[in-house]
Amino acid sequence: MTNRRTEIAIIGAGAAGLMCGLRLAESLGEHQANITIYEKNSEIGKKIRISWGGRCNFTTGREEKSHILDAYIRGSQFLKYGIGKYSPIKIREFFALHDVESHMEDDGRVFPMSNKSSDIVGVFERAIANHDHLNLSTKMSLTSLKQQGEQFELIFGNDEKIIADIVVLTTGGNAYAHTGSSGDGYEFARSLGHTITPLSPSLNSFETLPLFEDFALLQWVSLKQVVFRESGNTEVLCIGDMIFTHFGISWPWVFALAASLAYREITPQNTVKLTLALTSENFEQVEQRLINILSAHPKKTLGNILHLLIPLPERFSELLWKDQTMIHLDRTASTLSREERKHIIHTLLSSINITLTKRRPWDEFVTAWGIDTDEVSNKTCESKIVNNLYFAGEILNIDGITGGFNFQSCWVTASLVSEGVLEKMKKL
């Protein structure tokens, strides 16, 4: 193999595939190789382009390694080594070197300075145009992947057949199928002996039963730093902001809730019941603050002072207290009994119930679960079962909450693949 170029086939021109190709092209040095990215779509980076409404939250502003890994529902241990080498700061530096400066918003999300996802895609478009050994072949849908001795035979939908020395599967999951992530990569991996864990959508909105009788009035009302728990369970599933919609609840931390519940089947016949607390404080903390407020404003009505306890959108507050027949907002603070005071606190902390009836159709942005990472090297992302077969991105059993973490895991695993492939090429 020393007398010819190594043929490297990358399947999928999403975030992981593009990063893998670029990293390889920039690091080849004296190594002789043809790197070809095969993409079923007519353009690259379709999922990048639509991320965050076209803004592309491409990584996180978190810096502490443990804090970053905490954001992954599955795959954090597998990513520990890679995050250490390719931290979010290094990913931002990488894109800055390729003329894409970035900015971080107050919630830690990182975007291109222009707020245009096309800037991220443009990095890879320029790389494909400028690197002689990095090629792109679009409208190429892989239909068969087989080992052929020490090489691989790949057959595409147009009956084109190629032979590759190294194959990198970066086909994504099976969420947002219209972007090309249709789950076919799982079948190729399974056909070569890999285990695929049960798959589930993640980072999605939920349809719910009406929270109040006048639930429609809550459309586009948002709540800050609410706490989700499953009914009857003290474990916190998620803390963050949410919004009410015409169908239920959504964006942004409802997506994190969805990641936590990815293992659950949610249907109208198999609902999930949650409690929503409007603060993460405990009963004693809220009670003391309420006592202080009541003492400071004895002649004011509850309707005029309860927002001092926990600020709530007016429409939500009206429906909340209207639903609590024990509490009348025209009462003055000095007339509130101890039992009524406890009822207010109980309402804010544990009596708001939400019933999830289904995941919002076509709204899943990430696939939970995937290729069993026990069968993959966490240092090179090479298969432990099939020599010269690599995986990167969402195809692996790695998924995080919303906030740039899923793109970050794509950049990390793709970068590890490029290192592993270059080391392998020295031995070919």
PyMOL commands that set and color helices and strands:
alter all, ss='L'
color gray80, all
select helices_A, chain A and resi 15-27+46-54+65-69+76-85+88-97+117-130+177-179+184-191+215-218+253-260+283-296+302-309+314-323+333-335+338-350+373-375+393-395+405-425
alter helices_A, ss='H'
color red, helices_A
select strands_A, chain A and resi 6-11+33-38+59-60+72-74+102-104+109-112+134-137+142-148+151-156+161-164+166-169+200-202+206-208+222-230+236-244+248-250+272-277+352-359+366-368+389-391+399-400
alter strands_A, ss='S'
color yellow, strands_A
deselect
rebuild
show_as cartoon
